[in-house]
């Protein structure tokens, strides 16, 4: 039995697949409807396609090409499997470098560049990390394409116009960080595709757009905590955080102090601050 949980829609769709097939269950043929790169989170399974048989384990990546037929098998593992699938539409796949002559249906082994991105994506999908699932998905698919081409990604050298776009986008984010700042909207405002905008922004400013949004929200929250007496929940929501627990976790990671402790330190409780810093050293 296969359960699907859509996590992201748009030019890059992200879906969590949970398969509970039993050991030795009779396989059946399927067909890929588009490009896909599915990162194996748990379990193992086989895949027959193009006259070859691939075995996938945690960290492997299952590759799909539009129109290709495939058959998943379950011959060695009784516990089922989970996969995080990234499916770009045709235009995005082309931009990310998915070339039909290179990208064949099949599998890639657990490669260092892919398992690190895959595990970040797992954390983002579960809410355990502050990273953007969309940004990570774009990077993972682009990395898959680069691996298939046998290329090492060269550092991007932004032109003057792209540097201006990145700075203008950052200033817009800084002014609007308390509200939604989706990658597609930011890219459209800059006149770039989401993938090119992500690369340009990171190359110019050293952080991804999502990271800058989070840090802008943290700056707003820190400024409010240091300057007024509003409840922490109100500060969190006004800064753009969805809920209090998410804010407390993010703020604690960034500041090394809880929001209330940060407020005490900002009000001049030097002994308290020194004690906290001593414990952290």
Buried (B, 14 or more C-beta within 10 A) or exposed (E): EEEEEEBBEBBBBBBBBBBBBEEEBEBEEEEBEBBBBBBBBBBBBBBBBEEEEBBBBBBBBBBBBBEBEBEBBBEEBEEBBBBBBBBBBEEBBBBBBBEEEEBBBBBBEBBEBBBEBBBBBBBBBEEEBBBBBBBBBBBBBBBBBBBBBEEEEEEEEBEEEBBEBBEEBBEBBBEBBBEEBBBBEBBEEBEBBBBBBBBBBBBBBEBBBBBBBBBBBBBBBBEBBEEEEEEBBEBBBBBBBEEBEEBBBBBBEBBEBBBEBBBBBBEEBEEBBEEBEEEEE
